[in-house]
């Protein structure tokens, strides 16, 4: 009996150790694991597939992204979490709540449209197929992981997994000086942002002793006096790092040249998924981890929002129609201006309840559909007019009526004018969030910027329906069906959302985070 007792006592620590081993909810992490697994399959298959069959790698990637999007359906209840602390089951590193699922849907569908645009771009530009698809899928996997991340370490890792492949994708056109320059600028700015974020995270960890967002929030409420300055510095540096990723002014300098030098599908990818990654991280650290310092980041983000929308729209206004690359530059500066609108509800969350960030999510869903659609039409036009000038779009309706109508609708949505009702409603929700938070001055700045943006959006729209200058010299080629499919998907999505804006705007009315 004594021996049995001794054996039981000896094995007790082992049993206790086994009990703290974390179980993995494989269904919850499938939307992240599936693109990553397909990326590895593509990379290995590229070694054995003959050159004539390389296009199959693209279709395998498209299928993988479509399947990953479908795996969100079993998770729609938004009640799953995994990689949780045994001592605190409420502190999990991965949470599949409604906020996570909405952003993952945006990321995966955006990557799917990018993949459709890339099928022909990879072939026409003779880019290495295996590397391209591996990098795109890897970046999509990191972008899908980020909204589910609920500790600062996972957040930074996801941010880098989403960003690092994007550097290579931007510079994928080997021998192209603009592409190499764009990749270098993007790389240097992003590495700087990451270094600043890591320094901020290390300060926050030193002040709180935890990396989990919920625990950080609790401990920042009662930071010892001698660590208060360290904590404030950590919060500020972390926010500066994420401001780089969102292309907020004055951290926006890399955007125009990067978009112009990147392949068009990747420019569209960065304008939507890249921004979604930055804003998602910013929402998580401000609203969940740093509410105790809302009196610091709230006014700072409000000022950043005003500067970003103003400078972005002013720079877009100055684009000359006959300058090479002016169409892409206008979309780039427009995306900077749109980033300012996206910052408004996050800043408002500091002054009221955190449910305000639903307005940012609603706006991001609208922006993703119409901006990717605009880049899809640009990719189609670039097949015959590779200089990417705004003037190249003159008379597009006479040459390609469907594409011209789609682009006109996308531009009207971005401007917030009928019949692009989803753009109008999304802007109203953002405007209302500023008013509800008592940020009347920011609402006025936003209203002025919306009027400024009307000019360059309407100028481009009007150009589509003007008589072409060289109708006799116009060369019309058959549009590749993947590009046509990408335009059709985004156009149908924008039309449906304009017809039933409640499909998106309901996110602005309720909480996406569990209470």
N, C-alpha and C positions, 0 to 999 in steps of 0.2 A: 504493500500500500504506500509505503514511504517512497519506494522507487517510482511508482506511478505519479505521485505528487511532484516529485523532483522533475520527472519527464514533462509533466504538464507545465510546470513553472519555466522549464528551459525553452519550451516551444512557444510560450505565450508572446514573447517579443517578436518572434518570427511571424506569428499570426497577426499581430497588431500591425507589423510592417506591411504585410500583404494586403491588409484592409484599406491602406491609404493609397494603394495603386489606383490611378485614375482610370475610369472606364471611358471609352470613346464612343460618342454617338455618331456613327458613320453616316447615317442619313443626314444629320445636320450639316456635316462638313462636305457632303457630296458635291454641292455647287462649286466648291473650291478645288477638291481633289480631282474631279473629272477633267477639267481643262489642263491641270498639271500633268495628269496621267497621259492624256492625248498628246501633250507637248513632248513627253519622253518617247512615246511611240513614234511620233513624226521624226524626231531627231535620229532614232535608231533606224527607222525605215529608210531615211534619206541615204544611208550608207549602201543600201542594197537595191533600191529602186532605180531602174535605168532612166536616163534623161527624158525619154519620150513619155514616161509615166509619172514624171514629177508633178504634173497638175493634180494627180490624185491626192497628193499630200494636202493641197488646198481644200479639196472637198472633204477630206477626212477631218480637217480642222473646223470647217463649217459645221459638219455633223456633230463634232464634239461640243461646240459652243451651243448648238441648238439643243442637244441632249442635256447639257448643264442647265440651260434655262428651264427645261421641262421639270428638272428635279426640284425646282422651287415649289411646285404645286403641293407635294405632300407636307411641306413645311409651313403652309399658309396660316396655320393657327398661331404661329409666332411664339411658341412656348417652349422652345428647346434651348439647351445650353450644354456645353461640355468643357472638359479641361478645367474643372472647378477645384478650389482648395478643399481638402478634407476637413480643415479646421473652420472653414467658412464657406458653406455650400452656396452662399449668395455671391461669392467672388469667383467669377468664371472668366477664363481667357477667351472663350468663344461663345457668343450668344446669337441665336437665330430668332431675334424678335422682329416685329413688323418693320422697324427702321432698317434692319439688316436686309430683310427680304426685298424691300422696295429698291434699295440702292443696288443690291445684287442683280435684280431684274434690269435696272438701268444699265449696269456695267456689262452684263452678259449679252443683252440684246444690242447694245452699242457695239460691242466687239464682234457680234455676228454680222451686223451691217458692214462694219469695217472689213471683215473677212470676205464678204461678197464683193466689195469694191476692189479688194486686193487680188482676187483670183486673176483678173486680166492684167492688173498693174505689175504683178510679179513676172508674168510671162513677157509683157511688152518691154519692160525695163531690164529684163534678163537678170533679175536679182536672184541670189541663191535661195531656192525654194525652201529647202529644209531648215536653214537658219532663220529665214523670215517667219515661217509658221511657228517654229519653236519659240521664237522671241515674242510673237504676238500672243500666243496661248499662255506663255509664262507671265506676261504682263497682265493679261486678263485674270489669271488665277490670283495674282497678288492684289489686284483691284477688287476682286470678289471677297478676298479675305479681310480687307481693311474694315468694311462696315461692321463685321462680326467681332472685331478685336475689342476686347475689354480690359486689356492691360497695356501699359505704355511700351513694353518690349515688343509684344506682338504687333502693336500699332506701327512702330518704326520698321520692323522687319517687313510687314506687309507693304508699307509705303515704298521701301527700297525694291522689293520684288516687283512691284508695279512700275517703278521708275527706271531701274537699271536696264531692262531689255528695251525700253523706249529710246534710250540713247543710241543703241545700235540700230534700231529701226529707222531713226531719223537719218543716220549716216549710211544707210544700206546701199544707196546708189554710189558705188565705188567709182572714183575718178571724177566725181562731180564736186567742184570746189564749193558751191553753195551748200550742198548736202553735208560736206565735211565741216564747214564753218558752223552750220546750224547745230550739228551734233556736239561740237566742242562747246559752243555757248550754252546749250542745254545741259551738258554734262557738268560744266564748271558751276553754273548757278544751282543745279540740283544738289551737287556735292556740298556746296556751301550751306544750303538749306538744311541738309541732313546733319552736318557737323553742328550747326547752331541748335537744331532740335535735340540732338543727343546730349549736348552740354546742358540744355534746359531740363531734359528728363533726368539727368544725373543729379542736378540740383534739387529737383522735386523729390527724387528718391532719398537723397540725403536728409531732406527736411521731414519726410513722412515715414520712411522705412518701408514703403510698399510701392508696387507698380500697378496694382489693380485699380482701375478707375474709381470704383465705388469706395474702396478703402482710402484712396488718396483724397477723395472729396470729404470723407469723414474726418480725416486727420488734419486737413488744411483748415478745418473750422476752429481748431485749437492748437495752433503751432506755437511752441515756446518762443518767448520774445527774442532770444538770441538767434533763432533760426528764421525769423520772419522775413528779414531782408533776403536771405538765401532762397526762401520759398517764392518770394515775389520775383526775384531774378529768374528763377527756373520757369515760372509761369510765363514771363515776358519772352524769354528766349524760345520756349516751345512754340508760342504763338507766332513769333517771327519766322521760325522754320516752316510752319504750315502756310504762312502768308506767301512765301516764295512759291509753294506748290499751287496756290490758287491764282497766281499771277496778279496779286493785288499790288497796286501802286504803293511804294516805289520799287517793288520787287518784280516788276513786269518786263524788264528790259530784254529778256531772252525771247519773248513770245513772237514778235513779228518775223525776225530772221529765222527762227526755228520753224515756223509754219511754212515760210516760203521755201526753205531748203529741204524740207522733209517731203517724201512722197505724199501725194494728196490724201490717200486713205489714212496715212499716219497723222497728217495734220488734222484731219477730222477726228481721229481717235483721241489725239491730245486735247482738242478743243472741248470734247465731251467727257470721255472717261478720265483723262488727266485731271480735269477740273473737278469731276465727281469725287475722285480720290482725295484731292486737297480739301474740298469742302466737307467731306465726310469726316476726315481726321480732325478738322477744325471744330466741327460740331461736337464730336466725342470728347475732345479735351476741354472745351469751354463749358458745355452744358452739363456733362456728367462728372468730369474730374475737377474742374476749377470753379464751381459756382461760388465758393467762398471769396473769390477775388473778382467777382463780376463788376465791382466798382472800378476795376483797373481795365479789364479787357473789353467791357461794354463800350465806354467812350472811345477807346482806341479803335475798335472795329467800326464804330460809327464814322469816325474821321476817315479811316481807310476806305470805307464804302463810298463816301462822298468823293474822295480824291480819285478812286479807281474808276467810277462811272464817268466822272467829268473828263479826266485825261483820255480815257479810252474812246469816248464819243468825239472829243475834239480832234484826236489823231485820225479817227476814221473819216471825219469830215474833210480832212485835208488831202485825202488820197486822190491823185490825178488819174483820170480814166485811161490815159494812153501810156502810163508807166508800166513796164513789164512787172508782173507779179502783183499789180495793184488790187486785183480781185481777192487774192489770198490775204494780202495785207489788210484789206478792209475787213474781211472776216476775222482776221486775227485781232485787230483793234476793237472790232465789235464784240469779240469774246471777252476782251478786257473790260469793256463797258458793262457787259452782261454780268461779269463777276462782281461788279459793284452792286448790282441789284440783288445778287445772291447773298451778299454779305449783310444786307439790311436786316432780315429777320433774325440772323444770328446775333447781331448787335442788340436788336430789340429784346431778345431772350434774357439779356442781362437786367432789363428794367421791369420785366413782367415774368410770366410763367414760361417754362422752357418749351411749351407747346408751340411757341412761335416758329420753331424751326420747321414745322410742317409746311410753312409757306416757302421756305427754301427748297424743300423736297419737291413740292408741287411745281415750282418754277424750274427746277432742274430737269424734271421729267418732260416738261414742254420744250425746254431749250435743247435737250438731247435729241428729240425727234426732229425738230426743224433745222437745227444746225448741221446734223449729220446729213439731212436731206440736201441742204445747200452745198455741202462738200461733194455729195454724190453727183449733183448736176454739174458742179465745177469739174469733176473728173470726166464726165461725159464730154463737155465742151473742150477740155484740154486735149482730147484725142485728135482734134483737127486744128486747134489753136493753142499751142503749148506755151505761149508767153503769159498766160493767166492775166490778161489785161481786162479791166472792166469794159473797155470799148469793144472787146471781142464778143460781148453779149448783145451788142446792138442787132436788132432784127432776129433774135433767137426764135421768136414766135413764128416767123415765116419759115424758118428752117426746121425747127423741132417744136411744134406747138405744145405737146404734152409736157416736155421738159421745161419750156418757158412758163407754162401755167403753174407747174409744181414749184419752180424757183420763186415765182411771184408770190405764191401762197406762203412759202417759207419766210420770205422777207417781210411780208405783211404780219405774219405771226410774231417775228422778232420785233417789229415796230409796235405791235399791239393794236393793229387796226383791223376792222372787219374786212373780209370775212374770217380773218384769223382770230377768232374769238378766244381761243385758248391762250394766246399771247396777251390779249387784253385782260382776261380774267386773272391770269397769273400775275400780271403787273398790279392789278387792283389788290390782290391778297398781300403782296409785298408792301404796297403803299399803306394798306390798312394796318399791317403789323407795326410799321413805324409810328403811325398816328396813335395806335393803342398803347404803345410804350412811352408816349410823351415826347417822341423825337420829331416834333413838327418841323424843325429846320431841315432835318434829313429828308422828310417827305417833300419839302419844297425843292430841295436840290434834285431829288429824283424826278419830280415833275418837269423841271427845266431840262434835265438830260433826256427824258423821253421825247420832248419836243425837238431837241437838237438831233436826236437819232432819226426822227422821222424824215429829215431832209435827205440823208445819204441812203436810207433804205428805199425811199420813194424815187429818188433819182435813178438808182439801179433798176428798180421795178419798171419805171417808165421806159428805160433804154431797151428793155426786152421787146417792146411792142412798136418801136420806131422802125421806119423803113431801113433795111440794110443798105450800107454804102456800096458794097461790091457784090450785089446779088448774082451777077454773072460769074464771079470767081468763087462763089461759095462752094465748098466741097462737102457733101453730106455722105457720111459713112454709116454703115449699119451699127447701131448701138449694141455692144455685147449684152447678152441677156442677164448676166449677174449684176451689171451696173444698172440696167433697167429695173431689175428686181429690187435693188437697194433703193432706187428712187421711188418705186411704187410702194414699198413697205413704209418708208418714212412719210410719203404723201398721204397714204391711207390712214396712217396713225394720226397725223396732224389733223386731217379732216374729221376723223371720228372724235378726237379730243375736242375739236371746235364745236362739233355737234352735240357732244355730251361732256362738257367741261367738268361735271361733277365727278367723273372717273378719276381725275387727277386732283381736283380741288378739295375732295374730301380729306386728303392728307393734311390740308392746311387747317382743318377744323378740329382735329382731334390729336391725341398723343400717340406717337409712334413708339415711345418707350414704355415699358411696363411701369406701372405706378408703384 
